[in-house]
Amino acid sequence: MTRELGEFVKAALDARQATVCRGTGAPLWAVADYAARTEPAAPVRIATASFHDLPDTAFVRDVPLLATIGMHRDATGFDCATSILGSGPARTSMVVNRAARSFFECSAHTLGLLRHGTDPAAFSRALADDGVYSAQPGLLVGLARHGLIEVDAPLTGTVGSDLMVEPTAELIRRDGVDFAVNLLSGRTIGMRPRLAELVGALRETGEPIPDPFHETTGVRALLRAGVLRRLTR
């Protein structure tokens, strides 16, 4: 192993600590999956057709204000003893989609809203009060994209050229190497400097920008990982 490769591997291992459950050494997804397998399925109020999340799929930036939101038909919602993300209330709730290998944490109040059906404004306020995820525009579309909530309004459309960073993506730099982490799945992707600069600029401004690399392998990898989102026209 060359020195450069060894340094990259060390940085990658350090970055993956962001996706490991503290006190267990297990990946966050493995802990969420185990918890879901020990809990009965939560009732689902809304049943709409799910869509495939492919790199070429384009999503709207945010959920329409008049839409209704509920738990995804394939997801399970339950209370758990503690937060596996290390943030939020000591006793929290979790929604897990084992088929999509995704999960998110919320309060019991927020889970109750999902079970009974709610509107985007009320759900966004509840998530902001939970303090687990940053309440940025586009958060609800990200949760729907990962099969955790369902929305009774179209979220996909004609592919445009603009990209945005998912609100649930975390950017990490370790030993001079940049990584992007999808907090809804635990996937970690290493980025080359130019790609890291693009993603950092997208996160800093909060405004979508056209893809300057024209579908490079790195951009498509981040789209597949749920770190970047391609927007509709």
Phi and psi in degrees as a GROMACS rama.xvg file:
@    title "Ramachandran Plot"
@    xaxis  label "Phi"
@    yaxis  label "Psi"
@TYPE xy
-70.4676  163.199  THR-2
-62.1307  -42.6389  ARG-3
-62.4181  -42.9802  GLU-4
-66.249  -40.1005  LEU-5
-61.6962  -39.7065  GLY-6
-66.9736  -37.2018  GLU-7
-66.3796  -43.4249  PHE-8
-61.273  -42.9965  VAL-9
-61.6908  -44.186  LYS-10
-63.6398  -39.153  ALA-11
-64.0634  -41.2016  ALA-12
-65.232  -38.545  LEU-13
-64.6251  -41.8032  ASP-14
-64.9848  -34.8815  ALA-15
-68.627  -13.9128  ARG-16
-61.4418  -23.7416  GLN-17
-69.0285  -17.1614  ALA-18
-111.133  17.493  THR-19
-110.195  135.236  VAL-20
-71.9324  123.609  CYS-21
-61.6642  137.936  ARG-22
86.0321  -7.01048  GLY-23
-122.28  -30.1502  THR-24
77.1921  1.54099  GLY-25
-92.9522  147.662  ALA-26
-59.1412  145.918  PRO-27
-54.7614  -43.2575  LEU-28
-61.4662  -39.9984  TRP-29
-62.3749  -39.6089  ALA-30
-67.5914  -44.1041  VAL-31
-63.4321  -41.0298  ALA-32
-64.7482  -42.2801  ASP-33
-62.3911  -43.3857  TYR-34
-62.8277  -39.3464  ALA-35
-67.0841  -33.7775  ALA-36
-71.4819  -17.1352  ARG-37
-101.001  3.90765  THR-38
-119.358  146.598  GLU-39
-69.1883  152.328  PRO-40
-65.3573  139.77  ALA-41
-79.9918  150.182  ALA-42
-65.5121  146.647  PRO-43
-116.542  131.163  VAL-44
-95.3241  -40.1501  ARG-45
-107.024  133.259  ILE-46
-125.816  101.923  ALA-47
-123.301  161.414  THR-48
-66.2592  133.165  ALA-49
-84.0495  165.074  SER-50
-127.275  156.883  PHE-51
-79.7286  136.876  HIS-52
-96.7376  93.5894  ASP-53
-110.637  157.481  LEU-54
-57.134  -28.026  PRO-55
-89.0815  -1.25939  ASP-56
-75.9531  133.503  THR-57
-109.108  136.833  ALA-58
-117.347  153.868  PHE-59
-67.6014  163.211  VAL-60
-76.3313  -35.7835  ARG-61
-146.142  161.567  ASP-62
-74.4396  136.779  VAL-63
-56.9561  142.546  PRO-64
-63.2266  -28.5718  LEU-65
-92.42  6.64287  LEU-66
-73.9933  163.941  ALA-67
-113.965  137.913  THR-68
-117.239  138.059  ILE-69
-144.892  179.182  GLY-70
-74.4329  142.989  MET-71
-63.1082  143.915  HIS-72
-59.5635  -27.8938  ARG-73
-94.8183  2.23018  ASP-74
-97.3787  155.453  ALA-75
-119.173  131.711  THR-76
-115.188  136.938  GLY-77
-159.827  162.14  PHE-78
-86.6383  146.57  ASP-79
-135.926  162.989  CYS-80
-71.1796  -31.2493  ALA-81
-153.677  166.088  THR-82
-81.2074  127.626  SER-83
-83.2829  -13.4223  ILE-84
-85.8383  -9.96012  LEU-85
79.2024  15.3624  GLY-86
-139.128  172.262  SER-87
83.2672  -173.194  GLY-88
-66.9205  156.451  PRO-89
-60.9918  -40.6867  ALA-90
-108.812  125.788  ARG-91
-135.657  -179.855  THR-92
-123.424  163.044  SER-93
-142.441  145.895  MET-94
-119.188  126.439  VAL-95
-128.7  133.472  VAL-96
-113.383  101.341  ASN-97
-67.132  -33.5844  ARG-98
-67.0015  -39.1963  ALA-99
-88.5492  -6.58627  ALA-100
56.0032  50.6913  ARG-101
-138.482  159.787  SER-102
-160.985  159.697  PHE-103
-149.077  155.501  PHE-104
-103.427  149.437  GLU-105
-158.558  177.893  CYS-106
-84.6017  167.702  SER-107
-63.0427  -33.9159  ALA-108
-63.1245  -45.8698  HIS-109
-64.3488  -39.9021  THR-110
-62.7321  -39.0637  LEU-111
-62.5457  -38.406  GLY-112
-60.8713  -43.0843  LEU-113
-63.2809  -41.1097  LEU-114
-66.4334  -31.7941  ARG-115
-99.439  -10.6369  HIS-116
90.4202  136.494  GLY-117
-151.179  179.013  THR-118
-105.557  161.312  ASP-119
-57.9066  -39.4868  PRO-120
-64.2276  -45.9648  ALA-121
-66.5974  -40.9669  ALA-122
-67.3058  -40.5519  PHE-123
-63.8033  -41.841  SER-124
-61.842  -41.25  ARG-125
-63.8162  -42.6198  ALA-126
-64.4862  -39.4879  LEU-127
-63.802  -41.0209  ALA-128
-65.7631  -33.2553  ASP-129
-63.6724  -36.1403  ASP-130
73.0219  15.7025  GLY-131
-84.6715  -42.7145  VAL-132
-119.365  151.665  TYR-133
-68.1764  125.995  SER-134
-81.8362  69.2824  ALA-135
-96.0622  158.222  GLN-136
-58.1659  136.107  PRO-137
99.0177  -7.37001  GLY-138
-60.0273  -42.4323  LEU-139
-67.1804  -36.5504  LEU-140
-64.1753  -38.6326  VAL-141
-61.3614  -40.7929  GLY-142
-66.6029  -38.2653  LEU-143
-68.822  -40.2108  ALA-144
-59.1898  -32.6664  ARG-145
-92.438  11.7718  HIS-146
72.3593  30.6606  GLY-147
-105.696  -31.5999  LEU-148
-129.982  160.427  ILE-149
-119.816  145.412  GLU-150
-128.197  134.086  VAL-151
-87.6009  43.2088  ASP-152
-147.886  150.158  ALA-153
-63.0886  135.265  PRO-154
-116.786  -6.26468  LEU-155
-118.687  162.652  THR-156
-171.123  -158.693  GLY-157
-64.4944  133.337  THR-158
-67.9839  128.426  VAL-159
-104.065  -171.121  GLY-160
-100.729  -10.5866  SER-161
-83.2353  147.984  ASP-162
-120.371  152.448  LEU-163
-140.378  158.614  MET-164
-88.5992  132.099  VAL-165
-61.6064  137.771  GLU-166
-59.0568  -23.1852  PRO-167
-94.648  14.6043  THR-168
-92.9325  140.334  ALA-169
-118.286  131.908  GLU-170
-100.725  128.864  LEU-171
-129.976  141.277  ILE-172
-122.235  123.561  ARG-173
-130.811  121.85  ARG-174
51.1213  41.824  ASP-175
80.6116  4.35781  GLY-176
-113.34  137.252  VAL-177
-100.558  138.686  ASP-178
-133.582  152.148  PHE-179
-119.681  132.185  ALA-180
-118.649  129.676  VAL-181
-90.2556  109.141  ASN-182
-71.8675  -12.843  LEU-183
-87.0888  -12.747  LEU-184
-134.828  -18.4502  SER-185
85.5012  1.96719  GLY-186
-67.9347  136.748  ARG-187
-123.079  128.268  THR-188
-124.432  128.172  ILE-189
-79.1296  144.215  GLY-190
-124.867  139.374  MET-191
-70.5532  159.235  ARG-192
-53.5982  -44.8765  PRO-193
-65.975  -39.2545  ARG-194
-68.6517  -41.0159  LEU-195
-62.1389  -36.0644  ALA-196
-64.8524  -41.7533  GLU-197
-61.719  -50.4799  LEU-198
-64.2522  -39.1533  VAL-199
-63.7532  -39.3618  GLY-200
-66.5363  -39.8763  ALA-201
-61.5897  -43.3595  LEU-202
-68.8251  -39.9735  ARG-203
-68.5461  -43.3971  GLU-204
-81.7027  -30.467  THR-205
74.6217  5.05556  GLY-206
-108.748  137.114  GLU-207
-63.2066  147.837  PRO-208
-135.844  155.076  ILE-209
-63.3517  148.202  PRO-210
-68.2036  110.83  ASP-211
-79.611  -10.3425  PRO-212
-101.248  -4.90186  PHE-213
54.3688  62.3949  HIS-214
64.1906  49.1471  GLU-215
-73.4381  167.563  THR-216
-58.5692  -39.5183  THR-217
-64.3813  -42.3436  GLY-218
-63.8585  -44.5012  VAL-219
-65.9171  -34.6537  ARG-220
-64.159  -39.4433  ALA-221
-72.1318  -31.6444  LEU-222
-66.0761  -45.0878  LEU-223
-63.9262  -35.195  ARG-224
-78.8736  -4.87707  ALA-225
76.731  20.2112  GLY-226
-89.7302  -43.3288  VAL-227
-104.849  154.054  LEU-228
-127.057  130.613  ARG-229
-86.5076  131.918  ARG-230
-97.3197  153.951  LEU-231
-73.6562  162.675  THR-232
